[in-house]
Amino acid sequence: MATLSIKAKVGATTILCLSVGTIGLLALSDASYRKNVNMVTNESLANARATYANLVDANVAKMSVAAEMAMADPLLRETFAAKDRPKLVDATLPIFDRLRKEYGVTIFNYIDQEENRFLTMTDTKDVRLIGTKAVRFNVQECARLKTWVTGLALGQLGFALRVTHPFYDSGQLKGDKLLGYIEIGSEIGGFLGALKKQTGREYGLLLRKQFLKEKDWGIQRDRLKQPNNWNDQKDLVLAGNTWTDESIFAYGGDVTALPDEGQVLDLSNKAGQIFARSAFPIKDASSAKIGAVFVLVDITSIYTDLQQTKKLTIATTVALIVVVCVVLLLLLSRLVFRRLTEITRVATRLVGGDYQTPVAISKSDEIGHFEELFEQLRLVFVNLLEEYERVSRENDEKSKPGK
Amino acid sequence: MAALYDLKVKIDKTIEERKLDGVATRGKIALQTGFLLSLVSANTPDDPVKLDKLKKAAAAVLQLKF
């Protein structure tokens, strides 16, 4: 039967115990890393959502004030009431330019009582839109409720946050005669820069293709001198981002399945940088999920720290294994093995005929008690042997002839 | 008769020729056989079991061939 020496068993057990301990420590490090990443990502997600909501609120307030000021302007009111489009363009242009430069407003529309587009200031020369029905939830709701409505709706560069007000001849929020509606908006793609500035994270805006038109998307990307990214993803298209590499925003999941509060998605490694990805859905004025804002948190430093901790743990454990094994085996050798070897040597010599060498009792511990016991046994054995030899001699002498 | 004793003599002679530690070598053999070589005399009756054990121990300790 193959057996291991006690030294080998002690060594193996020490290595096993310390290895299990190391694996446990590494698992703890991993769990701590995941917890930290989750915490940082969740905090960033919540922060991004709150910042996004604040931006929306601030923009709604801004655009609402701008709409009210425009409605209070007698020149705009009179020219809109007179349906004098060229004069209305001239009167609106300075206001629109100022709003565009100072507040990022990209949409300034006049809509008549029948909900048809009267004037779109984004491109006053584009006559294709003039007179067409503004089939949008916020316009329909504004017409139905006769009060201001806000929400996301399709714009030129994707979705835009729009504020739609009923436009009365009184120039006030209420009046007797409805002239039509005024709509002011800004593209939400522009929010990403503000989000990054306020939170220090990277962002991407993905929109569901089913709410967009491929042809219009291509035209707009061309106008902006950006490559057409319509076919980059299956159901989504990247409307804007703050990071250099668009591919990091690739998402094969269903954004409509994202909970309102958002969700941590996964980790992405791009050129040595590790990002935790999370996303929260954005809704249009009718509360349909039209896309999602993706949040990137750079966790490279956390990951590097973990790797260093892992390396340090392994190196420490290996050093510990060596030290513990050496110390343990030296201790065992001194306290047990060397003394057992001495007993074995004395026992071997005893049965070989050396009846004089005693077992030295080195210490009064467990092995010392055994040494004492063995010495007593040796003395009993020696006495028995001497007695046997004496009897044998007597018998031999008695058996000699003449005795 | 006296085969056990003859083997004992052969072992003693080998130890002497090879200048081995007699006590330690006999001790090793005794621990393997289970009896003391010093108690084997010319009058010791042959026991096939003991003889076999002694041969095996001598082969193991002294590499004697039988």
Chai-1 contact restraints between the chains, C-beta under 6 A:
chainA,res_idxA,chainB,res_idxB,connection_type,confidence,min_distance_angstrom,max_distance_angstrom,comment,restraint_id
A,T348,B,A24,contact,1.0,0.0,6.0,A-B,restraint_1
A,T348,B,G27,contact,1.0,0.0,6.0,A-B,restraint_2
A,T348,B,K28,contact,1.0,0.0,6.0,A-B,restraint_3
A,R349,B,V23,contact,1.0,0.0,6.0,A-B,restraint_4
A,R349,B,A24,contact,1.0,0.0,6.0,A-B,restraint_5
A,R349,B,G27,contact,1.0,0.0,6.0,A-B,restraint_6
A,V351,B,G27,contact,1.0,0.0,6.0,A-B,restraint_7
A,V351,B,A30,contact,1.0,0.0,6.0,A-B,restraint_8
A,V351,B,L31,contact,1.0,0.0,6.0,A-B,restraint_9
A,V351,B,L36,contact,1.0,0.0,6.0,A-B,restraint_10
A,G352,B,V23,contact,1.0,0.0,6.0,A-B,restraint_11
A,G352,B,A24,contact,1.0,0.0,6.0,A-B,restraint_12
A,G352,B,R26,contact,1.0,0.0,6.0,A-B,restraint_13
A,G352,B,G27,contact,1.0,0.0,6.0,A-B,restraint_14
A,G353,B,V23,contact,1.0,0.0,6.0,A-B,restraint_15
A,G353,B,R26,contact,1.0,0.0,6.0,A-B,restraint_16
A,G353,B,S38,contact,1.0,0.0,6.0,A-B,restraint_17
A,D354,B,V23,contact,1.0,0.0,6.0,A-B,restraint_18
